[in-house]
Amino acid sequence: MNKSIRVIIGLIGSLIICFFGVYGLMAEDPISSVSFFPIILAVGGVIGLIVNVIDLIK
């Protein structure tokens, strides 16, 4: 498999993880406390997204 294809697959995966995290934060009841799982998903997805975009540009 070509390196750019692997990076694109990783980019799509990171984007999906980030969307699930942001959706979990938006769907959370504002009165209750914020759980850490959606925060971890959103931050991890954004970090993966940034790294994959940088790696794709190289």
N, CA, C and O atoms as a Tinker XYZ file with bonds, in Angstrom:
   232  protein
     1  N      0.849000   -1.170000    0.000000    73     2
     2  CA     0.000000    0.000000    0.000000    64     1     3
     3  C      0.898000    1.237000    0.000000    63     2     4     5
     4  O      1.903000    1.302000    0.707000    81     3
     5  N      0.515000    2.182000   -0.788000    73     3     6
     6  CA     1.267000    3.416000   -0.913000    64     5     7
     7  C      1.163000    4.242000    0.381000    63     6     8     9
     8  O      0.168000    4.161000    1.102000    81     7
     9  N      2.204000    5.032000    0.658000    73     7    10
    10  CA     2.212000    5.818000    1.899000    64     9    11
    11  C      1.105000    6.861000    1.918000    63    10    12    13
    12  O      0.503000    7.100000    2.965000    81    11
    13  N      0.826000    7.483000    0.783000    73    11    14
    14  CA    -0.219000    8.508000    0.763000    64    13    15
    15  C     -1.603000    7.904000    1.014000    63    14    16    17
    16  O     -2.463000    8.555000    1.608000    81    15
    17  N     -1.821000    6.675000    0.568000    73    15    18
    18  CA    -3.108000    6.027000    0.824000    64    17    19
    19  C     -3.266000    5.741000    2.311000    63    18    20    21
    20  O     -4.351000    5.914000    2.866000    81    19
    21  N     -2.182000    5.300000    2.965000    73    19    22
    22  CA    -2.242000    5.057000    4.411000    64    21    23
    23  C     -2.509000    6.344000    5.175000    63    22    24    25
    24  O     -3.256000    6.347000    6.153000    81    23
    25  N     -1.899000    7.439000    4.728000    73    23    26
    26  CA    -2.115000    8.725000    5.394000    64    25    27
    27  C     -3.559000    9.181000    5.207000    63    26    28    29
    28  O     -4.162000    9.714000    6.139000    81    27
    29  N     -4.119000    8.982000    4.022000    73    27    30
    30  CA    -5.504000    9.382000    3.773000    64    29    31
    31  C     -6.465000    8.543000    4.615000    63    30    32    33
    32  O     -7.443000    9.072000    5.144000    81    31
    33  N     -6.198000    7.243000    4.746000    73    31    34
    34  CA    -7.029000    6.395000    5.600000    64    33    35
    35  C     -6.944000    6.858000    7.051000    63    34    36    37
    36  O     -7.959000    6.913000    7.744000    81    35
    37  N     -5.737000    7.190000    7.515000    73    35    38
    38  CA    -5.569000    7.721000    8.870000    64    37    39
    39  C     -6.266000    9.058000    9.055000    63    38    40    41
    40  O     -6.809000    9.341000   10.123000    81    39
    41  N     -6.249000    9.875000    8.018000    73    39    42
    42  CA    -6.919000   11.175000    8.062000    64    41    43
    43  C     -8.428000   11.008000    8.200000    63    42    44    45
    44  O     -9.066000   11.709000    8.985000    81    43
    45  N     -8.989000   10.088000    7.444000    73    43    46
    46  CA   -10.424000    9.827000    7.530000    64    45    47
    47  C    -10.788000    9.256000    8.904000    63    46    48    49
    48  O    -11.804000    9.635000    9.488000    81    47
    49  N     -9.956000    8.346000    9.415000    73    47    50
    50  CA   -10.199000    7.776000   10.739000    64    49    51
    51  C    -10.139000    8.821000   11.839000    63    50    52    53
    52  O    -10.970000    8.819000   12.746000    81    51
    53  N     -9.168000    9.705000   11.764000    73    51    54
    54  CA    -9.054000   10.772000   12.763000    64    53    55
    55  C    -10.231000   11.732000   12.684000    63    54    56    57
    56  O    -10.709000   12.224000   13.706000    81    55
    57  N    -10.690000   11.994000   11.484000    73    55    58
    58  CA   -11.844000   12.876000   11.312000    64    57    59
    59  C    -13.107000   12.254000   11.908000    63    58    60    61
    60  O    -13.908000   12.948000   12.533000    81    59
    61  N    -13.283000   10.944000   11.714000    73    59    62
    62  CA   -14.439000   10.258000   12.289000    64    61    63
    63  C    -14.370000   10.265000   13.814000    63    62    64    65
    64  O    -15.376000   10.502000   14.483000    81    63
    65  N    -13.181000   10.003000   14.364000    73    63    66
    66  CA   -13.015000   10.021000   15.825000    64    65    67
    67  C    -13.303000   11.413000   16.379000    63    66    68    69
    68  O    -13.946000   11.549000   17.420000    81    67
    69  N    -12.830000   12.440000   15.687000    73    67    70
    70  CA   -13.076000   13.816000   16.130000    64    69    71
    71  C    -14.568000   14.146000   16.078000    63    70    72    73
    72  O    -15.089000   14.791000   16.988000    81    71
    73  N    -15.256000   13.713000   15.025000    73    71    74
    74  CA   -16.694000   13.975000   14.919000    64    73    75
    75  C    -17.473000   13.277000   16.032000    63    74    76    77
    76  O    -18.404000   13.855000   16.592000    81    75
    77  N    -17.094000   12.028000   16.359000    73    75    78
    78  CA   -17.770000   11.329000   17.449000    64    77    79
    79  C    -17.545000   12.041000   18.781000    63    78    80    81
    80  O    -18.456000   12.118000   19.606000    81    79
    81  N    -16.340000   12.558000   18.994000    73    79    82
    82  CA   -16.063000   13.291000   20.224000    64    81    83
    83  C    -16.843000   14.582000   20.323000    63    82    84    85
    84  O    -17.401000   14.896000   21.374000    81    83
    85  N    -16.885000   15.331000   19.241000    73    83    86
    86  CA   -17.621000   16.599000   19.238000    64    85    87
    87  C    -19.119000   16.333000   19.372000    63    86    88    89
    88  O    -19.821000   17.071000   20.062000    81    87
    89  N    -19.609000   15.283000   18.714000    73    87    90
    90  CA   -21.025000   14.934000   18.851000    64    89    91
    91  C    -21.346000   14.547000   20.293000    63    90    92    93
    92  O    -22.401000   14.910000   20.813000    81    91
    93  N    -20.442000   13.814000   20.938000    73    91    94
    94  CA   -20.651000   13.447000   22.335000    64    93    95
    95  C    -20.676000   14.656000   23.244000    63    94    96    97
    96  O    -21.415000   14.682000   24.229000    81    95
    97  N    -19.876000   15.657000   22.924000    73    95    98
    98  CA   -19.891000   16.883000   23.725000    64    97    99
    99  C    -21.157000   17.703000   23.481000    63    98   100   101
   100  O    -21.701000   18.297000   24.411000    81    99
   101  N    -21.625000   17.736000   22.239000    73    99   102
   102  CA   -22.817000   18.515000   21.922000    64   101   103
   103  C    -24.091000   17.829000   22.412000    63   102   104   105
   104  O    -25.046000   18.508000   22.791000    81   103
   105  N    -24.123000   16.516000   22.411000    73   103   106
   106  CA   -25.319000   15.783000   22.812000    64   105   107
   107  C    -25.410000   15.629000   24.327000    63   106   108   109
   108  O    -26.445000   15.198000   24.835000    81   107
   109  N    -24.364000   15.966000   25.048000    73   107   110
   110  CA   -24.341000   15.836000   26.506000    64   109   111
   111  C    -25.321000   16.830000   27.127000    63   110   112   113
   112  O    -25.469000   17.953000   26.645000    81   111
   113  N    -25.980000   16.408000   28.190000    73   111   114
   114  CA   -26.892000   17.280000   28.920000    64   113   115
   115  C    -26.073000   18.380000   29.595000    63   114   116   117
   116  O    -25.158000   18.068000   30.358000    81   115
   117  N    -26.369000   19.656000   29.340000    73   115   118
   118  CA   -25.533000   20.728000   29.894000    64   117   119
   119  C    -25.587000   20.826000   31.423000    63   118   120   121
   120  O    -24.680000   21.391000   32.033000    81   119
   121  N    -26.614000   20.295000   32.032000    73   119   122
   122  CA   -26.716000   20.377000   33.487000    64   121   123
   123  C    -25.771000   19.376000   34.148000    63   122   124   125
   124  O    -25.167000   19.667000   35.181000    81   123
   125  N    -25.652000   18.192000   33.541000    73   123   126
   126  CA   -24.781000   17.172000   34.135000    64   125   127
   127  C    -23.316000   17.496000   33.852000    63   126   128   129
   128  O    -23.000000   18.331000   33.005000    81   127
   129  N    -22.447000   16.829000   34.566000    73   127   130
   130  CA   -21.020000   17.072000   34.378000    64   129   131
   131  C    -20.564000   16.469000   33.056000    63   130   132   133
   132  O    -21.121000   15.479000   32.581000    81   131
   133  N    -19.560000   17.073000   32.484000    73   131   134
   134  CA   -19.029000   16.626000   31.200000    64   133   135
   135  C    -18.134000   15.417000   31.451000    63   134   136   137
   136  O    -17.229000   15.460000   32.284000    81   135
   137  N    -18.403000   14.339000   30.716000    73   135   138
   138  CA   -17.565000   13.162000   30.860000    64   137   139
   139  C    -16.288000   13.353000   30.053000    63   138   140   141
   140  O    -16.236000   14.153000   29.119000    81   139
   141  N    -15.273000   12.610000   30.429000    73   139   142
   142  CA   -13.970000   12.793000   29.797000    64   141   143
   143  C    -13.828000   12.030000   28.489000    63   142   144   145
   144  O    -12.960000   12.365000   27.684000    81   143
   145  N    -14.652000   11.017000   28.253000    73   143   146
   146  CA   -14.509000   10.220000   27.038000    64   145   147
   147  C    -14.711000   11.034000   25.755000    63   146   148   149
   148  O    -13.886000   10.920000   24.849000    81   147
   149  N    -15.768000   11.850000   25.632000    73   147   150
   150  CA   -15.890000   12.672000   24.410000    64   149   151
   151  C    -14.763000   13.701000   24.272000    63   150   152   153
   152  O    -14.350000   14.025000   23.158000    81   151
   153  N    -14.276000   14.206000   25.387000    73   151   154
   154  CA   -13.164000   15.166000   25.325000    64   153   155
   155  C    -11.917000   14.487000   24.788000    63   154   156   157
   156  O    -11.214000   15.047000   23.947000    81   155
   157  N    -11.639000   13.278000   25.274000    73   155   158
   158  CA   -10.467000   12.534000   24.814000    64   157   159
   159  C    -10.598000   12.205000   23.330000    63   158   160   161
   160  O     -9.628000   12.317000   22.581000    81   159
   161  N    -11.787000   11.802000   22.904000    73   159   162
   162  CA   -11.994000   11.504000   21.486000    64   161   163
   163  C    -11.801000   12.746000   20.618000    63   162   164   165
   164  O    -11.157000   12.675000   19.572000    81   163
   165  N    -12.349000   13.873000   21.042000    73   163   166
   166  CA   -12.237000   15.095000   20.250000    64   165   167
   167  C    -10.791000   15.572000   20.158000    63   166   168   169
   168  O    -10.324000   15.938000   19.079000    81   167
   169  N    -10.085000   15.569000   21.280000    73   167   170
   170  CA    -8.693000   16.039000   21.278000    64   169   171
   171  C     -7.805000   15.080000   20.496000    63   170   172   173
   172  O     -6.964000   15.515000   19.710000    81   171
   173  N     -7.984000   13.785000   20.704000    73   171   174
   174  CA    -7.196000   12.807000   19.963000    64   173   175
   175  C     -7.455000   12.872000   18.469000    63   174   176   177
   176  O     -6.531000   12.725000   17.669000    81   175
   177  N     -8.699000   13.090000   18.093000    73   175   178
   178  CA    -9.035000   13.224000   16.677000    64   177   179
   179  C     -8.416000   14.450000   16.046000    63   178   180   181
   180  O     -7.939000   14.395000   14.913000    81   179
   181  N     -8.419000   15.558000   16.771000    73   179   182
   182  CA    -7.820000   16.790000   16.242000    64   181   183
   183  C     -6.311000   16.633000   16.103000    63   182   184   185
   184  O     -5.731000   17.060000   15.105000    81   183
   185  N     -5.676000   16.026000   17.093000    73   183   186
   186  CA    -4.231000   15.803000   17.015000    64   185   187
   187  C     -3.893000   14.894000   15.839000    63   186   188   189
   188  O     -2.968000   15.179000   15.079000    81   187
   189  N     -4.635000   13.806000   15.687000    73   187   190
   190  CA    -4.415000   12.917000   14.559000    64   189   191
   191  C     -4.674000   13.591000   13.229000    63   190   192   193
   192  O     -3.961000   13.347000   12.256000    81   191
   193  N     -5.677000   14.427000   13.181000    73   191   194
   194  CA    -6.005000   15.164000   11.965000    64   193   195
   195  C     -4.857000   16.101000   11.569000    63   194   196   197
   196  O     -4.472000   16.156000   10.401000    81   195
   197  N     -4.321000   16.825000   12.533000    73   195   198
   198  CA    -3.227000   17.757000   12.261000    64   197   199
   199  C     -1.982000   17.005000   11.796000    63   198   200   201
   200  O     -1.337000   17.400000   10.825000    81   199
   201  N     -1.651000   15.917000   12.496000    73   199   202
   202  CA    -0.451000   15.152000   12.129000    64   201   203
   203  C     -0.591000   14.531000   10.750000    63   202   204   205
   204  O      0.368000   14.530000    9.978000    81   203
   205  N     -1.763000   14.003000   10.424000    73   203   206
   206  CA    -1.955000   13.392000    9.116000    64   205   207
   207  C     -1.941000   14.432000    8.000000    63   206   208   209
   208  O     -1.436000   14.152000    6.913000    81   207
   209  N     -2.478000   15.615000    8.242000    73   207   210
   210  CA    -2.424000   16.663000    7.221000    64   209   211
   211  C     -0.981000   17.101000    6.977000    63   210   212   213
   212  O     -0.576000   17.302000    5.833000    81   211
   213  N     -0.209000   17.247000    8.050000    73   211   214
   214  CA     1.200000   17.619000    7.894000    64   213   215
   215  C      1.958000   16.535000    7.135000    63   214   216   217
   216  O      2.783000   16.833000    6.272000    81   215
   217  N      1.671000   15.257000    7.467000    73   215   218
   218  CA     2.340000   14.153000    6.800000    64   217   219
   219  C      1.908000   14.046000    5.328000    63   218   220   221
   220  O      2.704000   13.639000    4.482000    81   219
   221  N      0.672000   14.403000    5.024000    73   219   222
   222  CA     0.203000   14.362000    3.636000    64   221   223
   223  C      0.826000   15.474000    2.803000    63   222   224   225
   224  O      1.077000   15.290000    1.612000    81   223
   225  N      1.075000   16.623000    3.417000    73   223   226
   226  CA     1.666000   17.751000    2.705000    64   225   227
   227  C      3.132000   17.460000    2.352000    63   226   228   229
   228  O      3.616000   17.892000    1.306000    81   227
   229  N      3.830000   16.734000    3.220000    73   227   230
   230  CA     5.255000   16.440000    2.948000    64   229   231
   231  C      5.461000   15.659000    1.698000    63   230   232
   232  O      6.599000   15.344000    1.348000    81   231
